[in-house]
Amino acid sequence: MKSLRIAGAAVATAALVGGLAGCAASGGDSADGKTSITVSMDAGLEKPAKQAFDDRIAQFEKKYPDITVKAKEFTWDGTTFAAALAGGTLPDVFPIPFTDGRSLIANGQVADVSAEIAKLPYADKYNPKVAIAGENTDGKLWAVPIAAYSQGLHYNRTLFTEAGLDPDKPPTTWDEVRKDAKIIADKTGVAGYATMTQSNTGGWILTTLDNAFGGSVETGAGKTVKAAVDTPQMEAVLEMLKTMRWTDNSMGANFLYDWSGINQAFASGQLAMYVSGGGNYGNLFTQNKMNPDDYGLSVIPLTDSKNAGVLGGGTLAAVSAKADKAQQAAAVKWIDFYYMGKLTDKDAAVQDAKVNAAQATPVGAPQMPIFDRATYEESQTWIKDYVNVPLDQMTSYTDNIFNQPLLPEPGVKTQELYALLDPVVQAVLTDQNADIDKLLSDAQKQAETLLASS
């Protein structure tokens, strides 16, 4: 959510500047008559991962000799994206979360490449619930869905074992999460459970838990949307966190995690469980050097509420509003080649998997399919010989995720809403006397004011 790295999917963000504020283009035609574009590459990649990216550029330029591609380090971050967008420092092709797609499109802050996208052979095969994130109000696809995710419960198998718990049986209810977190904290001295709290990620995860308890921070849609922050479900979530923090003492001592910070802490064994996008393994391994033997993944526990579900989202590939027509066409070719080929074409999938496996980059980590389950499962058979991730440690997720109702992120003022919820969860975790009723009442009023201005 907060830092969006394509290897995982993704996740979700901050308020975006209004009006037309495009991104700097790379300069169009170069001196040799080629079209030149800059494309997003995750910042801070290890040498093998960077080499794999460079190899893909070389393959693309061989296929399209009239296009020159330059990599530019960029990791989507909710606290800095608006400034980068306004300042024109983004590459020509860049990732954005689902939650921001329609607002950027409505404001003209990304290029209208719908005509180029319509030429792609799979343009009409997207799940409508996925495609809508990149569509304008007329239903034309301006930005390409390249990854989708649903939230998962990430857990450290080694810490489970050290605490006397079975790493093959992660918790399936929130009562079990609380129980296991306390056991782990008591027996290992490590935080049994932790959560993000800042840079909009606190609101993101709080909304996730609210959904799991049967709540929804917004009701209705469009002009009929209403805030639903102050609810029994949200109160139950905060009471649970308060009990885990102050009664069980199972949440450690760091209560200012953001997405990258909690990933690093988890990968280094400083906490046993946390909630984030289910496709996060690639980031944990590549960016944070996670030991594969430590990793476990399960679905988020859902209460028995008929409205309970798992929050989902994803990543769009967008094109700079300042790119000229030639660059726009080249950009869509890159999106098709780099992001989509491995999902839709067997030869491309095998080639991508082979290159990444040779560079020790994760291959086969689970993701929420952006097309349908059959297409996803078929694509997994293409790359089975190159899978290098511990899928047997993720079966609690992969065996159950299709059975969980998938809920979209709040559709209006998403990131602003997450931002106003950050201090709510921070207060509960840092002030033993925090008044949850007042915190929610105040947040409800802020959310109502926020949505009234939409």
Residue pairs with C-beta under 8 A, 6 or more apart in sequence:
1 10
1 11
1 12
1 13
1 78
1 97
1 200
1 201
1 204
1 205
1 259
1 276
1 277
1 313
1 418
2 11
2 12
2 13
2 77
2 78
2 79
2 196
2 199
2 200
2 201
2 204
2 258
2 259
2 260
3 75
3 76
3 77
3 78
3 258
3 259
3 260
4 10
4 11
4 12
4 75
4 76
4 77
4 95
4 96
4 97
4 315
5 42
5 75
5 76
5 282
5 283
5 287
6 40
6 42
6 95
6 146
6 147
6 315
6 339
7 42
7 282
7 283
7 286
7 361
7 362
7 365
8 147
8 149
8 277
8 279
8 280
8 281
8 282
8 283
8 365
9 147
9 148
9 149
9 277
9 278
9 279
9 280
9 314
9 315
9 367
9 368
10 97
10 147
10 149
10 277
10 279
10 280
10 313
10 314
10 315
11 97
11 149
11 204
11 259
11 276
11 277
11 313
11 314
11 315
12 78
12 97
12 98
12 99
12 200
12 204
12 313
12 409
12 414
12 415
12 418
13 78
13 81
13 97
13 99
13 100
13 200
13 204
13 414
13 415
13 418
14 78
14 79
14 81
14 82
14 199
14 200
14 415
14 419
15 82
15 415
15 416
15 419
16 81
16 82
16 85
16 100
16 103
16 104
16 107
16 109
16 415
17 82
17 85
17 86
17 109
18 107
19 107
20 107
20 108
20 109
20 321
21 85
21 86
21 107
21 109
21 321
22 85
22 88
22 108
22 109
22 110
22 111
22 320
22 321
22 322
23 84
23 85
23 88
23 89
23 90
23 91
23 92
23 94
23 320
23 321
23 322
24 88
24 89
24 90
24 320
24 322
25 92
25 320
25 322
25 323
25 324
25 327
26 36
26 37
26 38
26 70
26 91
26 92
26 327
27 36
28 35
28 36
28 324
28 326
28 327
29 35
29 36
29 326
30 36
30 68
33 66
34 65
34 66
34 67
34 68
35 66
35 67
35 68
35 326
35 327
35 329
35 330
36 67
36 68
36 69
36 70
36 327
37 67
37 68
37 69
37 70
37 91
37 92
37 93
37 323
37 327
37 330
37 331
37 334
38 69
38 70
38 71
38 72
38 91
38 92
38 93
39 57
39 69
39 70
39 71
39 72
39 91
39 92
39 93
39 331
39 334
39 338
40 71
40 72
40 74
40 90
40 91
40 93
40 94
40 95
41 50
41 53
41 71
41 72
41 73
41 74
42 49
42 73
42 74
42 75
42 286
42 287
43 73
43 74
43 75
44 73
44 75
44 287
45 53
45 286
45 287
46 286
48 359
48 360
48 361
49 286
49 359
49 361
51 359
52 355
52 356
52 358
52 359
52 361
53 71
54 71
55 355
55 359
56 337
56 338
56 352
56 355
57 69
57 71
59 337
59 351
60 67
60 69
60 333
60 334
60 337
60 338
61 67
61 68
61 69
63 337
64 330
64 333
64 337
67 330
67 333
67 334
69 334
72 91
74 84
74 90
74 91
74 94
76 94
76 95
76 96
76 97
77 199
78 199
78 200
78 201
78 415
79 199
79 200
81 96
81 100
84 90
85 109
88 322
90 320
91 320
92 319
92 320
92 323
92 327
92 331
93 317
93 318
93 319
93 320
93 331
93 334
93 335
94 317
94 318
94 320
95 146
95 315
95 316
95 317
95 318
96 104
96 110
96 143
96 315
96 316
96 318
97 313
97 314
97 315
97 316
98 130
98 133
98 134
98 145
98 148
98 313
98 314
98 315
98 316
98 408
98 409
99 133
99 313
99 409
99 410
99 414
99 415
100 414
100 415
101 133
101 134
101 135
101 142
101 143
101 316
101 318
102 132
102 133
102 135
102 136
104 110
104 143
104 318
105 134
105 135
105 136
105 142
105 143
106 136
106 137
108 321
109 321
110 142
110 143
110 318
110 319
110 320
110 321
111 142
111 318
111 319
111 320
111 321
111 323
111 328
111 331
112 136
112 140
112 142
113 142
113 143
113 319
113 328
113 331
113 332
114 136
114 140
114 141
114 142
116 328
116 329
116 332
117 123
117 141
117 142
117 144
117 332
118 140
118 141
120 144
120 332
120 336
120 340
121 344
122 340
122 344
122 371
123 141
125 371
125 375
126 141
126 145
126 370
126 371
127 369
127 370
127 371
127 372
129 406
129 408
130 145
130 148
130 314
130 370
131 141
131 145
133 143
133 145
133 314
133 316
134 141
134 142
134 143
134 144
134 145
134 316
134 318
135 141
135 142
136 142
142 318
143 316
143 317
143 318
143 319
144 316
144 317
144 332
144 335
144 336
144 339
144 340
145 314
145 315
145 316
145 370
146 314
146 315
146 316
146 317
146 335
146 339
146 340
146 370
147 279
147 314
147 315
147 339
147 367
147 370
148 312
148 313
148 314
148 315
148 367
148 368
148 369
148 370
149 277
149 278
149 279
149 312
149 313
149 314
149 367
149 368
150 277
150 278
150 310
150 311
150 312
150 368
150 401
150 404
150 406
151 208
151 275
151 276
151 277
151 278
151 300
151 310
151 311
151 312
152 275
152 276
152 277
152 278
152 280
152 297
152 298
152 299
152 300
152 397
152 401
153 170
153 171
153 177
153 273
153 274
153 275
153 297
153 298
153 299
153 300
153 301
154 266
154 273
154 274
154 275
154 276
154 280
154 284
154 295
154 296
154 297
155 167
155 170
155 272
155 273
155 296
155 297
155 298
156 266
156 269
156 271
156 272
156 273
156 294
156 295
156 296
157 167
157 293
157 294
157 295
157 296
157 393
158 167
158 269
158 291
158 293
158 294
159 184
159 188
159 190
159 269
159 272
159 294
160 166
160 167
160 170
160 180
160 184
160 272
160 296
161 167
162 184
162 187
162 188
163 180
163 183
163 184
163 186
163 187
163 188
163 272
164 183
164 187
165 180
165 183
165 184
167 296
167 393
170 180
170 296
170 298
170 396
171 177
171 179
171 180
171 273
171 298
171 301
172 298
172 301
173 301
174 212
174 213
174 240
174 301
174 303
176 301
177 193
177 273
177 301
178 193
178 240
178 243
178 244
178 248
178 250
180 192
180 272
180 273
181 191
181 192
181 193
181 244
181 248
181 250
181 251
181 272
181 273
182 192
182 244
182 248
182 249
182 250
183 192
184 190
184 192
184 250
184 272
184 273
185 191
185 192
185 248
185 249
185 250
185 251
185 252
186 250
188 272
190 252
190 269
190 270
190 271
190 272
191 250
191 251
191 252
191 253
191 254
191 270
191 271
191 272
192 244
192 248
192 250
192 251
192 271
192 272
192 273
193 244
193 250
193 251
193 271
193 272
193 273
193 274
194 251
194 252
194 254
194 257
194 262
194 265
194 266
194 271
194 273
194 274
195 202
195 205
195 241
195 251
195 257
195 262
195 274
195 275
195 425
195 429
196 202
196 204
196 205
196 257
196 258
196 259
196 262
196 274
196 276
197 255
197 256
197 257
197 258
197 422
197 425
197 426
197 429
198 256
198 257
198 258
198 422
198 426
199 258
199 259
199 422
200 415
200 418
200 419
200 422
201 257
201 258
201 259
201 262
201 418
201 422
202 418
202 421
202 422
202 423
202 424
202 425
202 426
203 417
203 418
203 419
203 420
203 421
203 422
203 424
203 425
204 409
204 418
205 275
205 276
205 425
206 234
206 237
206 238
206 421
206 424
206 425
207 217
207 311
207 409
207 410
207 417
207 418
207 421
208 275
208 300
208 310
208 311
209 237
209 275
210 216
210 217
210 231
210 233
210 234
210 237
211 308
211 309
211 310
211 311
211 407
212 300
212 301
212 302
212 303
212 308
212 309
212 310
212 311
213 233
213 234
213 236
213 237
213 303
213 305
213 308
214 233
214 303
214 305
214 306
214 307
214 308
215 228
215 231
215 232
215 233
215 234
215 237
215 307
216 228
216 307
216 407
216 410
217 227
217 228
217 229
217 234
217 410
217 417
217 421
217 447
218 225
218 226
218 227
218 228
218 410
218 411
218 412
218 417
218 451
219 225
219 226
219 228
220 226
221 411
221 412
222 411
222 412
225 411
225 412
225 451
225 454
226 448
226 451
227 444
227 447
227 448
227 450
227 451
229 421
229 440
229 443
229 444
229 447
230 440
230 441
230 443
230 444
231 440
233 305
234 440
235 436
235 437
235 440
238 424
238 425
238 428
238 436
238 439
238 440
239 436
241 251
241 425
241 428
241 429
242 428
242 429
242 434
242 436
244 250
244 251
245 251
245 255
245 428
245 429
246 432
251 429
252 270
252 271
254 261
254 265
254 270
255 426
255 429
255 430
256 426
257 265
259 276
260 287
262 271
262 274
262 276
263 276
263 280
263 283
263 284
263 287
263 288
264 288
265 271
266 274
266 284
266 288
266 290
267 284
267 288
267 289
267 290
267 291
268 288
269 294
275 300
277 313
278 297
278 299
278 366
278 367
278 368
278 397
278 401
279 365
279 366
279 367
279 368
281 290
281 295
281 297
281 362
281 365
281 366
281 389
281 394
282 361
282 362
282 365
284 290
284 295
285 292
285 362
285 389
286 361
286 362
292 389
292 390
292 393
293 390
295 390
295 393
295 394
296 393
296 394
296 396
297 366
297 393
297 394
297 396
297 397
298 396
298 397
298 400
299 310
299 396
299 397
299 400
299 401
299 404
300 310
300 404
302 308
302 309
302 310
302 404
308 405
309 404
309 405
309 406
309 407
310 401
310 404
310 405
310 406
310 407
311 407
311 408
311 409
312 368
312 406
312 407
312 408
312 409
313 408
313 409
314 368
314 370
317 335
317 339
319 327
319 328
319 331
319 332
319 335
320 327
320 331
323 331
337 348
341 348
341 349
341 352
342 348
342 349
342 352
342 353
342 379
343 349
343 370
343 371
343 375
343 379
344 375
344 379
346 382
349 379
349 382
349 383
350 382
350 383
350 386
352 383
353 363
353 364
353 382
353 383
353 386
353 387
354 386
356 362
356 363
356 386
357 363
357 386
357 388
360 388
362 388
362 389
363 383
363 386
363 387
363 388
363 389
364 380
364 383
364 384
364 386
364 387
364 388
364 389
364 391
365 389
365 394
366 391
366 394
366 397
366 398
366 401
367 376
368 401
368 406
369 375
369 376
373 402
391 398
410 417
412 451
412 454
413 450
413 451
413 454
416 450
417 447
417 450
420 443
420 446
420 447
420 450
421 443
424 439
424 440
424 443
427 434
427 439
428 434
428 436
428 439
